[in-house]
């Protein structure tokens, strides 16, 4: 086991004996519960209910969901399994709206479905495992590419959870932070708690603790104060969907961090595999921004935090314009000050 593997112990999903197992992220950090899923319907529910979350992890999970769909359809009608599977793919694709990795993974699985002869399960499982493996490889590559930018900055701030829990493994923004930490480039990591679902405090802090990497939790609203106090070199975040022009949809609160980082002269880095880039969209207004249940805002761990009957607005992603992004790290390369031409060039390389 090399140093980086020791710093990456957590996994969000595993395929075991014909079933998909997911670490239930709703229960962390109090409990580590693995759920066993045997149907595509269960997988779609798990994505919608955030048993698993994070754009690349949603894509990998959906790929395994396609395997379960094909297994069910083939068992029920070996000669006509293709009939109805499109409806299963649609169900999976509708589970969450913002992360484009979901559609990217389903598209890859659909290509294999179209070529399958006989029992589709072995070929589809091979493809799902390839998507899973390639995601980890992409994350490690992004770690190598992104870490040198953090050298000498000592302190970084991250938002939401972008680590092994949010991906096939290793992480995007947290992968860069992991790499930078292992090389001694940074000494201190601040994790913004990420209201209202608390991905930063519940998941990022837990995941880093599993790997022996210390993190300090702050409220989201303390971030600008921390930046003003000096010391933070970079804000490092992931993405759920990036337009062809480099605008970034990510967890609500990312945009505020980007504005504050620019104001204070800090670096703002986005780390995402190219499966997160939606080349069909140039106008960020076309990205569907998920709104979740008001209950996420109005209560905490089952206890009311607002008067009964209060209204609440709960968009869970925001858009950071490309102009606020200093560095975009992908597995295909790094783009500084991303725009239409430089993002397109990533795909030509
Ligand atoms: O609502 P979530 O928890 O699925 O949102 C996750 C994020 O916004 C992450 O920053 C993003 O998916 C990148 S994860 C590598």
Boltz pocket constraint, residues with backbone or C-beta under 6 A from the ligand:
constraints:
  - pocket:
      binder: B
      contacts: [[A, 52], [A, 53], [A, 54], [A, 55], [A, 56], [A, 99], [A, 159], [A, 160], [A, 161], [A, 162], [A, 163], [A, 166], [A, 167], [A, 171], [A, 172], [A, 173], [A, 199], [A, 237], [A, 238], [A, 239], [A, 240], [A, 250], [A, 251], [A, 252], [A, 271], [A, 316]]
      max_distance: 6.0
